[in-house]
Amino acid sequence: MYEPIRTKSVHSTMAGTPSDFPHRSREEELDIQLAGHLSALLAVTDDLRALTPSADLDAAAERLAGEVGRLRGGRPPLRATPTASGDPAALHQRAHALAGRALVVAASRADTAAAILSAERMDAHAAALADPKELSAAH
């Protein structure tokens, strides 16, 4: 009724064959993810610094750059030239959300330094959003 298969199947299982691509550990994946969130937070912080220069934002940017460098094996983050345009409230909201994402990843990675920095940035951006004088000073 059925004709026997005469050629080798094009479908094969992965069992018993070594993989051709490198695998990363969970910790390495979390480090990459955390560095990405902190890099995005650094970019928003740089944009905020261009709009409303402050010593707090300068210090935060340096700390963020240091954490990203640590997570990337000592390679400093690439930083774009900040633009002095945009809505400060929207930037603070974005920064708050990014800091929250970084906090979640840092907590799952048990990275105390990154978790503390993320929580501090969340607090700072929440305070900036709550203070109308902070937001109106940029306009």
Phi and psi in radians as a Rosetta constraint file:
Dihedral C 1 N 2 CA 2 C 2 CIRCULARHARMONIC -1.895 0.35
Dihedral N 2 CA 2 C 2 N 3 CIRCULARHARMONIC 2.527 0.35
Dihedral C 2 N 3 CA 3 C 3 CIRCULARHARMONIC -1.520 0.35
Dihedral N 3 CA 3 C 3 N 4 CIRCULARHARMONIC 2.368 0.35
Dihedral C 3 N 4 CA 4 C 4 CIRCULARHARMONIC -1.159 0.35
Dihedral N 4 CA 4 C 4 N 5 CIRCULARHARMONIC 2.655 0.35
Dihedral C 4 N 5 CA 5 C 5 CIRCULARHARMONIC -1.268 0.35
Dihedral N 5 CA 5 C 5 N 6 CIRCULARHARMONIC 2.222 0.35
Dihedral C 5 N 6 CA 6 C 6 CIRCULARHARMONIC -1.856 0.35
Dihedral N 6 CA 6 C 6 N 7 CIRCULARHARMONIC -0.240 0.35
Dihedral C 6 N 7 CA 7 C 7 CIRCULARHARMONIC -2.027 0.35
Dihedral N 7 CA 7 C 7 N 8 CIRCULARHARMONIC 2.802 0.35
Dihedral C 7 N 8 CA 8 C 8 CIRCULARHARMONIC -1.229 0.35
Dihedral N 8 CA 8 C 8 N 9 CIRCULARHARMONIC 2.442 0.35
Dihedral C 8 N 9 CA 9 C 9 CIRCULARHARMONIC -1.176 0.35
Dihedral N 9 CA 9 C 9 N 10 CIRCULARHARMONIC 2.487 0.35
Dihedral C 9 N 10 CA 10 C 10 CIRCULARHARMONIC -1.415 0.35
Dihedral N 10 CA 10 C 10 N 11 CIRCULARHARMONIC -0.233 0.35
Dihedral C 10 N 11 CA 11 C 11 CIRCULARHARMONIC -1.701 0.35
Dihedral N 11 CA 11 C 11 N 12 CIRCULARHARMONIC 2.158 0.35
Dihedral C 11 N 12 CA 12 C 12 CIRCULARHARMONIC -2.330 0.35
Dihedral N 12 CA 12 C 12 N 13 CIRCULARHARMONIC 2.773 0.35
Dihedral C 12 N 13 CA 13 C 13 CIRCULARHARMONIC -1.570 0.35
Dihedral N 13 CA 13 C 13 N 14 CIRCULARHARMONIC 2.794 0.35
Dihedral C 13 N 14 CA 14 C 14 CIRCULARHARMONIC -1.533 0.35
Dihedral N 14 CA 14 C 14 N 15 CIRCULARHARMONIC -0.089 0.35
Dihedral C 14 N 15 CA 15 C 15 CIRCULARHARMONIC -1.104 0.35
Dihedral N 15 CA 15 C 15 N 16 CIRCULARHARMONIC 2.233 0.35
Dihedral C 15 N 16 CA 16 C 16 CIRCULARHARMONIC 1.450 0.35
Dihedral N 16 CA 16 C 16 N 17 CIRCULARHARMONIC -0.029 0.35
Dihedral C 16 N 17 CA 17 C 17 CIRCULARHARMONIC -1.906 0.35
Dihedral N 17 CA 17 C 17 N 18 CIRCULARHARMONIC 2.355 0.35
Dihedral C 17 N 18 CA 18 C 18 CIRCULARHARMONIC -1.232 0.35
Dihedral N 18 CA 18 C 18 N 19 CIRCULARHARMONIC 2.592 0.35
Dihedral C 18 N 19 CA 19 C 19 CIRCULARHARMONIC -1.370 0.35
Dihedral N 19 CA 19 C 19 N 20 CIRCULARHARMONIC 2.649 0.35
Dihedral C 19 N 20 CA 20 C 20 CIRCULARHARMONIC -1.601 0.35
Dihedral N 20 CA 20 C 20 N 21 CIRCULARHARMONIC -0.079 0.35
Dihedral C 20 N 21 CA 21 C 21 CIRCULARHARMONIC -2.212 0.35
Dihedral N 21 CA 21 C 21 N 22 CIRCULARHARMONIC 2.631 0.35
Dihedral C 21 N 22 CA 22 C 22 CIRCULARHARMONIC -1.315 0.35
Dihedral N 22 CA 22 C 22 N 23 CIRCULARHARMONIC 2.584 0.35
Dihedral C 22 N 23 CA 23 C 23 CIRCULARHARMONIC -1.915 0.35
Dihedral N 23 CA 23 C 23 N 24 CIRCULARHARMONIC 2.534 0.35
Dihedral C 23 N 24 CA 24 C 24 CIRCULARHARMONIC -1.835 0.35
Dihedral N 24 CA 24 C 24 N 25 CIRCULARHARMONIC 2.624 0.35
Dihedral C 24 N 25 CA 25 C 25 CIRCULARHARMONIC -1.313 0.35
Dihedral N 25 CA 25 C 25 N 26 CIRCULARHARMONIC 2.915 0.35
Dihedral C 25 N 26 CA 26 C 26 CIRCULARHARMONIC -1.042 0.35
Dihedral N 26 CA 26 C 26 N 27 CIRCULARHARMONIC -0.702 0.35
Dihedral C 26 N 27 CA 27 C 27 CIRCULARHARMONIC -1.116 0.35
Dihedral N 27 CA 27 C 27 N 28 CIRCULARHARMONIC -0.715 0.35
Dihedral C 27 N 28 CA 28 C 28 CIRCULARHARMONIC -1.141 0.35
Dihedral N 28 CA 28 C 28 N 29 CIRCULARHARMONIC -0.708 0.35
Dihedral C 28 N 29 CA 29 C 29 CIRCULARHARMONIC -1.102 0.35
Dihedral N 29 CA 29 C 29 N 30 CIRCULARHARMONIC -0.742 0.35
Dihedral C 29 N 30 CA 30 C 30 CIRCULARHARMONIC -1.158 0.35
Dihedral N 30 CA 30 C 30 N 31 CIRCULARHARMONIC -0.646 0.35
Dihedral C 30 N 31 CA 31 C 31 CIRCULARHARMONIC -1.084 0.35
Dihedral N 31 CA 31 C 31 N 32 CIRCULARHARMONIC -0.742 0.35
Dihedral C 31 N 32 CA 32 C 32 CIRCULARHARMONIC -1.110 0.35
Dihedral N 32 CA 32 C 32 N 33 CIRCULARHARMONIC -0.771 0.35
Dihedral C 32 N 33 CA 33 C 33 CIRCULARHARMONIC -1.135 0.35
Dihedral N 33 CA 33 C 33 N 34 CIRCULARHARMONIC -0.768 0.35
Dihedral C 33 N 34 CA 34 C 34 CIRCULARHARMONIC -1.120 0.35
Dihedral N 34 CA 34 C 34 N 35 CIRCULARHARMONIC -0.756 0.35
Dihedral C 34 N 35 CA 35 C 35 CIRCULARHARMONIC -1.071 0.35
Dihedral N 35 CA 35 C 35 N 36 CIRCULARHARMONIC -0.645 0.35
Dihedral C 35 N 36 CA 36 C 36 CIRCULARHARMONIC -1.128 0.35
Dihedral N 36 CA 36 C 36 N 37 CIRCULARHARMONIC -0.797 0.35
Dihedral C 36 N 37 CA 37 C 37 CIRCULARHARMONIC -1.123 0.35
Dihedral N 37 CA 37 C 37 N 38 CIRCULARHARMONIC -0.741 0.35
Dihedral C 37 N 38 CA 38 C 38 CIRCULARHARMONIC -1.190 0.35
Dihedral N 38 CA 38 C 38 N 39 CIRCULARHARMONIC -0.595 0.35
Dihedral C 38 N 39 CA 39 C 39 CIRCULARHARMONIC -1.139 0.35
Dihedral N 39 CA 39 C 39 N 40 CIRCULARHARMONIC -0.742 0.35
Dihedral C 39 N 40 CA 40 C 40 CIRCULARHARMONIC -1.116 0.35
Dihedral N 40 CA 40 C 40 N 41 CIRCULARHARMONIC -0.710 0.35
Dihedral C 40 N 41 CA 41 C 41 CIRCULARHARMONIC -1.106 0.35
Dihedral N 41 CA 41 C 41 N 42 CIRCULARHARMONIC -0.669 0.35
Dihedral C 41 N 42 CA 42 C 42 CIRCULARHARMONIC -1.102 0.35
Dihedral N 42 CA 42 C 42 N 43 CIRCULARHARMONIC -0.723 0.35
Dihedral C 42 N 43 CA 43 C 43 CIRCULARHARMONIC -1.095 0.35
Dihedral N 43 CA 43 C 43 N 44 CIRCULARHARMONIC -0.752 0.35
Dihedral C 43 N 44 CA 44 C 44 CIRCULARHARMONIC -1.180 0.35
Dihedral N 44 CA 44 C 44 N 45 CIRCULARHARMONIC -0.669 0.35
Dihedral C 44 N 45 CA 45 C 45 CIRCULARHARMONIC -1.096 0.35
Dihedral N 45 CA 45 C 45 N 46 CIRCULARHARMONIC -0.723 0.35
Dihedral C 45 N 46 CA 46 C 46 CIRCULARHARMONIC -1.094 0.35
Dihedral N 46 CA 46 C 46 N 47 CIRCULARHARMONIC -0.689 0.35
Dihedral C 46 N 47 CA 47 C 47 CIRCULARHARMONIC -1.122 0.35
Dihedral N 47 CA 47 C 47 N 48 CIRCULARHARMONIC -0.719 0.35
Dihedral C 47 N 48 CA 48 C 48 CIRCULARHARMONIC -1.117 0.35
Dihedral N 48 CA 48 C 48 N 49 CIRCULARHARMONIC -0.664 0.35
Dihedral C 48 N 49 CA 49 C 49 CIRCULARHARMONIC -1.084 0.35
Dihedral N 49 CA 49 C 49 N 50 CIRCULARHARMONIC -0.629 0.35
Dihedral C 49 N 50 CA 50 C 50 CIRCULARHARMONIC -1.197 0.35
Dihedral N 50 CA 50 C 50 N 51 CIRCULARHARMONIC -0.625 0.35
Dihedral C 50 N 51 CA 51 C 51 CIRCULARHARMONIC -1.360 0.35
Dihedral N 51 CA 51 C 51 N 52 CIRCULARHARMONIC -0.829 0.35
Dihedral C 51 N 52 CA 52 C 52 CIRCULARHARMONIC -2.334 0.35
Dihedral N 52 CA 52 C 52 N 53 CIRCULARHARMONIC 1.456 0.35
Dihedral C 52 N 53 CA 53 C 53 CIRCULARHARMONIC -1.022 0.35
Dihedral N 53 CA 53 C 53 N 54 CIRCULARHARMONIC 2.363 0.35
Dihedral C 53 N 54 CA 54 C 54 CIRCULARHARMONIC -2.731 0.35
Dihedral N 54 CA 54 C 54 N 55 CIRCULARHARMONIC 2.686 0.35
Dihedral C 54 N 55 CA 55 C 55 CIRCULARHARMONIC -1.151 0.35
Dihedral N 55 CA 55 C 55 N 56 CIRCULARHARMONIC -0.601 0.35
Dihedral C 55 N 56 CA 56 C 56 CIRCULARHARMONIC -1.086 0.35
Dihedral N 56 CA 56 C 56 N 57 CIRCULARHARMONIC -0.790 0.35
Dihedral C 56 N 57 CA 57 C 57 CIRCULARHARMONIC -1.196 0.35
Dihedral N 57 CA 57 C 57 N 58 CIRCULARHARMONIC -0.626 0.35
Dihedral C 57 N 58 CA 58 C 58 CIRCULARHARMONIC -1.083 0.35
Dihedral N 58 CA 58 C 58 N 59 CIRCULARHARMONIC -0.813 0.35
Dihedral C 58 N 59 CA 59 C 59 CIRCULARHARMONIC -1.143 0.35
Dihedral N 59 CA 59 C 59 N 60 CIRCULARHARMONIC -0.706 0.35
Dihedral C 59 N 60 CA 60 C 60 CIRCULARHARMONIC -1.097 0.35
Dihedral N 60 CA 60 C 60 N 61 CIRCULARHARMONIC -0.725 0.35
Dihedral C 60 N 61 CA 61 C 61 CIRCULARHARMONIC -1.104 0.35
Dihedral N 61 CA 61 C 61 N 62 CIRCULARHARMONIC -0.723 0.35
Dihedral C 61 N 62 CA 62 C 62 CIRCULARHARMONIC -1.159 0.35
Dihedral N 62 CA 62 C 62 N 63 CIRCULARHARMONIC -0.715 0.35
Dihedral C 62 N 63 CA 63 C 63 CIRCULARHARMONIC -1.145 0.35
Dihedral N 63 CA 63 C 63 N 64 CIRCULARHARMONIC -0.713 0.35
Dihedral C 63 N 64 CA 64 C 64 CIRCULARHARMONIC -1.106 0.35
Dihedral N 64 CA 64 C 64 N 65 CIRCULARHARMONIC -0.755 0.35
Dihedral C 64 N 65 CA 65 C 65 CIRCULARHARMONIC -1.083 0.35
Dihedral N 65 CA 65 C 65 N 66 CIRCULARHARMONIC -0.674 0.35
Dihedral C 65 N 66 CA 66 C 66 CIRCULARHARMONIC -1.128 0.35
Dihedral N 66 CA 66 C 66 N 67 CIRCULARHARMONIC -0.733 0.35
Dihedral C 66 N 67 CA 67 C 67 CIRCULARHARMONIC -1.159 0.35
Dihedral N 67 CA 67 C 67 N 68 CIRCULARHARMONIC -0.746 0.35
Dihedral C 67 N 68 CA 68 C 68 CIRCULARHARMONIC -1.088 0.35
Dihedral N 68 CA 68 C 68 N 69 CIRCULARHARMONIC -0.753 0.35
Dihedral C 68 N 69 CA 69 C 69 CIRCULARHARMONIC -1.057 0.35
Dihedral N 69 CA 69 C 69 N 70 CIRCULARHARMONIC -0.730 0.35
Dihedral C 69 N 70 CA 70 C 70 CIRCULARHARMONIC -1.088 0.35
Dihedral N 70 CA 70 C 70 N 71 CIRCULARHARMONIC -0.767 0.35
Dihedral C 70 N 71 CA 71 C 71 CIRCULARHARMONIC -1.209 0.35
Dihedral N 71 CA 71 C 71 N 72 CIRCULARHARMONIC -0.456 0.35
Dihedral C 71 N 72 CA 72 C 72 CIRCULARHARMONIC -1.704 0.35
Dihedral N 72 CA 72 C 72 N 73 CIRCULARHARMONIC 0.391 0.35
Dihedral C 72 N 73 CA 73 C 73 CIRCULARHARMONIC 1.250 0.35
Dihedral N 73 CA 73 C 73 N 74 CIRCULARHARMONIC 0.552 0.35
Dihedral C 73 N 74 CA 74 C 74 CIRCULARHARMONIC 1.647 0.35
Dihedral N 74 CA 74 C 74 N 75 CIRCULARHARMONIC -0.128 0.35
Dihedral C 74 N 75 CA 75 C 75 CIRCULARHARMONIC -1.378 0.35
Dihedral N 75 CA 75 C 75 N 76 CIRCULARHARMONIC 2.148 0.35
Dihedral C 75 N 76 CA 76 C 76 CIRCULARHARMONIC -1.195 0.35
Dihedral N 76 CA 76 C 76 N 77 CIRCULARHARMONIC 2.651 0.35
Dihedral C 76 N 77 CA 77 C 77 CIRCULARHARMONIC -1.255 0.35
Dihedral N 77 CA 77 C 77 N 78 CIRCULARHARMONIC 2.607 0.35
Dihedral C 77 N 78 CA 78 C 78 CIRCULARHARMONIC -1.347 0.35
Dihedral N 78 CA 78 C 78 N 79 CIRCULARHARMONIC 2.343 0.35
Dihedral C 78 N 79 CA 79 C 79 CIRCULARHARMONIC -2.159 0.35
Dihedral N 79 CA 79 C 79 N 80 CIRCULARHARMONIC 2.244 0.35
Dihedral C 79 N 80 CA 80 C 80 CIRCULARHARMONIC -1.440 0.35
Dihedral N 80 CA 80 C 80 N 81 CIRCULARHARMONIC 2.781 0.35
Dihedral C 80 N 81 CA 81 C 81 CIRCULARHARMONIC -1.232 0.35
Dihedral N 81 CA 81 C 81 N 82 CIRCULARHARMONIC 2.144 0.35
Dihedral C 81 N 82 CA 82 C 82 CIRCULARHARMONIC -1.208 0.35
Dihedral N 82 CA 82 C 82 N 83 CIRCULARHARMONIC 2.616 0.35
Dihedral C 82 N 83 CA 83 C 83 CIRCULARHARMONIC -1.748 0.35
Dihedral N 83 CA 83 C 83 N 84 CIRCULARHARMONIC 2.413 0.35
Dihedral C 83 N 84 CA 84 C 84 CIRCULARHARMONIC -1.640 0.35
Dihedral N 84 CA 84 C 84 N 85 CIRCULARHARMONIC 0.802 0.35
Dihedral C 84 N 85 CA 85 C 85 CIRCULARHARMONIC -2.440 0.35
Dihedral N 85 CA 85 C 85 N 86 CIRCULARHARMONIC 2.783 0.35
Dihedral C 85 N 86 CA 86 C 86 CIRCULARHARMONIC 2.130 0.35
Dihedral N 86 CA 86 C 86 N 87 CIRCULARHARMONIC 2.973 0.35
Dihedral C 86 N 87 CA 87 C 87 CIRCULARHARMONIC -1.591 0.35
Dihedral N 87 CA 87 C 87 N 88 CIRCULARHARMONIC 2.071 0.35
Dihedral C 87 N 88 CA 88 C 88 CIRCULARHARMONIC -1.021 0.35
Dihedral N 88 CA 88 C 88 N 89 CIRCULARHARMONIC -0.636 0.35
Dihedral C 88 N 89 CA 89 C 89 CIRCULARHARMONIC -1.114 0.35
Dihedral N 89 CA 89 C 89 N 90 CIRCULARHARMONIC -0.749 0.35
Dihedral C 89 N 90 CA 90 C 90 CIRCULARHARMONIC -1.147 0.35
Dihedral N 90 CA 90 C 90 N 91 CIRCULARHARMONIC -0.674 0.35
Dihedral C 90 N 91 CA 91 C 91 CIRCULARHARMONIC -1.162 0.35
Dihedral N 91 CA 91 C 91 N 92 CIRCULARHARMONIC -0.709 0.35
Dihedral C 91 N 92 CA 92 C 92 CIRCULARHARMONIC -1.141 0.35
Dihedral N 92 CA 92 C 92 N 93 CIRCULARHARMONIC -0.675 0.35
Dihedral C 92 N 93 CA 93 C 93 CIRCULARHARMONIC -1.117 0.35
Dihedral N 93 CA 93 C 93 N 94 CIRCULARHARMONIC -0.747 0.35
Dihedral C 93 N 94 CA 94 C 94 CIRCULARHARMONIC -1.128 0.35
Dihedral N 94 CA 94 C 94 N 95 CIRCULARHARMONIC -0.756 0.35
Dihedral C 94 N 95 CA 95 C 95 CIRCULARHARMONIC -1.104 0.35
Dihedral N 95 CA 95 C 95 N 96 CIRCULARHARMONIC -0.698 0.35
Dihedral C 95 N 96 CA 96 C 96 CIRCULARHARMONIC -1.080 0.35
Dihedral N 96 CA 96 C 96 N 97 CIRCULARHARMONIC -0.767 0.35
Dihedral C 96 N 97 CA 97 C 97 CIRCULARHARMONIC -1.145 0.35
Dihedral N 97 CA 97 C 97 N 98 CIRCULARHARMONIC -0.737 0.35
Dihedral C 97 N 98 CA 98 C 98 CIRCULARHARMONIC -1.133 0.35
Dihedral N 98 CA 98 C 98 N 99 CIRCULARHARMONIC -0.702 0.35
Dihedral C 98 N 99 CA 99 C 99 CIRCULARHARMONIC -1.116 0.35
Dihedral N 99 CA 99 C 99 N 100 CIRCULARHARMONIC -0.635 0.35
Dihedral C 99 N 100 CA 100 C 100 CIRCULARHARMONIC -1.124 0.35
Dihedral N 100 CA 100 C 100 N 101 CIRCULARHARMONIC -0.736 0.35
Dihedral C 100 N 101 CA 101 C 101 CIRCULARHARMONIC -1.115 0.35
Dihedral N 101 CA 101 C 101 N 102 CIRCULARHARMONIC -0.737 0.35
Dihedral C 101 N 102 CA 102 C 102 CIRCULARHARMONIC -1.112 0.35
Dihedral N 102 CA 102 C 102 N 103 CIRCULARHARMONIC -0.660 0.35
Dihedral C 102 N 103 CA 103 C 103 CIRCULARHARMONIC -1.106 0.35
Dihedral N 103 CA 103 C 103 N 104 CIRCULARHARMONIC -0.737 0.35
Dihedral C 103 N 104 CA 104 C 104 CIRCULARHARMONIC -1.085 0.35
Dihedral N 104 CA 104 C 104 N 105 CIRCULARHARMONIC -0.796 0.35
Dihedral C 104 N 105 CA 105 C 105 CIRCULARHARMONIC -1.200 0.35
Dihedral N 105 CA 105 C 105 N 106 CIRCULARHARMONIC -0.723 0.35
Dihedral C 105 N 106 CA 106 C 106 CIRCULARHARMONIC -1.096 0.35
Dihedral N 106 CA 106 C 106 N 107 CIRCULARHARMONIC -0.658 0.35
Dihedral C 106 N 107 CA 107 C 107 CIRCULARHARMONIC -1.180 0.35
Dihedral N 107 CA 107 C 107 N 108 CIRCULARHARMONIC -0.711 0.35
Dihedral C 107 N 108 CA 108 C 108 CIRCULARHARMONIC -1.239 0.35
Dihedral N 108 CA 108 C 108 N 109 CIRCULARHARMONIC -0.440 0.35
Dihedral C 108 N 109 CA 109 C 109 CIRCULARHARMONIC -1.521 0.35
Dihedral N 109 CA 109 C 109 N 110 CIRCULARHARMONIC -0.183 0.35
Dihedral C 109 N 110 CA 110 C 110 CIRCULARHARMONIC 1.063 0.35
Dihedral N 110 CA 110 C 110 N 111 CIRCULARHARMONIC 0.696 0.35
Dihedral C 110 N 111 CA 111 C 111 CIRCULARHARMONIC -1.697 0.35
Dihedral N 111 CA 111 C 111 N 112 CIRCULARHARMONIC 1.664 0.35
Dihedral C 111 N 112 CA 112 C 112 CIRCULARHARMONIC -1.092 0.35
Dihedral N 112 CA 112 C 112 N 113 CIRCULARHARMONIC -0.774 0.35
Dihedral C 112 N 113 CA 113 C 113 CIRCULARHARMONIC -1.076 0.35
Dihedral N 113 CA 113 C 113 N 114 CIRCULARHARMONIC -0.803 0.35
Dihedral C 113 N 114 CA 114 C 114 CIRCULARHARMONIC -1.202 0.35
Dihedral N 114 CA 114 C 114 N 115 CIRCULARHARMONIC -0.622 0.35
Dihedral C 114 N 115 CA 115 C 115 CIRCULARHARMONIC -1.155 0.35
Dihedral N 115 CA 115 C 115 N 116 CIRCULARHARMONIC -0.744 0.35
Dihedral C 115 N 116 CA 116 C 116 CIRCULARHARMONIC -1.128 0.35
Dihedral N 116 CA 116 C 116 N 117 CIRCULARHARMONIC -0.800 0.35
Dihedral C 116 N 117 CA 117 C 117 CIRCULARHARMONIC -1.068 0.35
Dihedral N 117 CA 117 C 117 N 118 CIRCULARHARMONIC -0.757 0.35
Dihedral C 117 N 118 CA 118 C 118 CIRCULARHARMONIC -1.104 0.35
Dihedral N 118 CA 118 C 118 N 119 CIRCULARHARMONIC -0.765 0.35
Dihedral C 118 N 119 CA 119 C 119 CIRCULARHARMONIC -1.128 0.35
Dihedral N 119 CA 119 C 119 N 120 CIRCULARHARMONIC -0.695 0.35
Dihedral C 119 N 120 CA 120 C 120 CIRCULARHARMONIC -1.105 0.35
Dihedral N 120 CA 120 C 120 N 121 CIRCULARHARMONIC -0.706 0.35
Dihedral C 120 N 121 CA 121 C 121 CIRCULARHARMONIC -1.212 0.35
Dihedral N 121 CA 121 C 121 N 122 CIRCULARHARMONIC -0.630 0.35
Dihedral C 121 N 122 CA 122 C 122 CIRCULARHARMONIC -1.047 0.35
Dihedral N 122 CA 122 C 122 N 123 CIRCULARHARMONIC -0.815 0.35
Dihedral C 122 N 123 CA 123 C 123 CIRCULARHARMONIC -1.062 0.35
Dihedral N 123 CA 123 C 123 N 124 CIRCULARHARMONIC -0.768 0.35
Dihedral C 123 N 124 CA 124 C 124 CIRCULARHARMONIC -1.121 0.35
Dihedral N 124 CA 124 C 124 N 125 CIRCULARHARMONIC -0.727 0.35
Dihedral C 124 N 125 CA 125 C 125 CIRCULARHARMONIC -1.293 0.35
Dihedral N 125 CA 125 C 125 N 126 CIRCULARHARMONIC -0.578 0.35
Dihedral C 125 N 126 CA 126 C 126 CIRCULARHARMONIC -1.138 0.35
Dihedral N 126 CA 126 C 126 N 127 CIRCULARHARMONIC -0.716 0.35
Dihedral C 126 N 127 CA 127 C 127 CIRCULARHARMONIC -1.137 0.35
Dihedral N 127 CA 127 C 127 N 128 CIRCULARHARMONIC -0.692 0.35
Dihedral C 127 N 128 CA 128 C 128 CIRCULARHARMONIC -1.137 0.35
Dihedral N 128 CA 128 C 128 N 129 CIRCULARHARMONIC -0.647 0.35
Dihedral C 128 N 129 CA 129 C 129 CIRCULARHARMONIC -1.222 0.35
Dihedral N 129 CA 129 C 129 N 130 CIRCULARHARMONIC -0.540 0.35
Dihedral C 129 N 130 CA 130 C 130 CIRCULARHARMONIC -1.389 0.35
Dihedral N 130 CA 130 C 130 N 131 CIRCULARHARMONIC -0.337 0.35
Dihedral C 130 N 131 CA 131 C 131 CIRCULARHARMONIC -1.785 0.35
Dihedral N 131 CA 131 C 131 N 132 CIRCULARHARMONIC 1.838 0.35
Dihedral C 131 N 132 CA 132 C 132 CIRCULARHARMONIC -1.104 0.35
Dihedral N 132 CA 132 C 132 N 133 CIRCULARHARMONIC -0.493 0.35
Dihedral C 132 N 133 CA 133 C 133 CIRCULARHARMONIC -1.134 0.35
Dihedral N 133 CA 133 C 133 N 134 CIRCULARHARMONIC -0.632 0.35
Dihedral C 133 N 134 CA 134 C 134 CIRCULARHARMONIC -1.081 0.35
Dihedral N 134 CA 134 C 134 N 135 CIRCULARHARMONIC -0.736 0.35
Dihedral C 134 N 135 CA 135 C 135 CIRCULARHARMONIC -1.353 0.35
Dihedral N 135 CA 135 C 135 N 136 CIRCULARHARMONIC -0.606 0.35
Dihedral C 135 N 136 CA 136 C 136 CIRCULARHARMONIC -1.345 0.35
Dihedral N 136 CA 136 C 136 N 137 CIRCULARHARMONIC -0.337 0.35
Dihedral C 136 N 137 CA 137 C 137 CIRCULARHARMONIC -1.165 0.35
Dihedral N 137 CA 137 C 137 N 138 CIRCULARHARMONIC -0.407 0.35
Dihedral C 137 N 138 CA 138 C 138 CIRCULARHARMONIC -1.414 0.35
Dihedral N 138 CA 138 C 138 N 139 CIRCULARHARMONIC -0.341 0.35
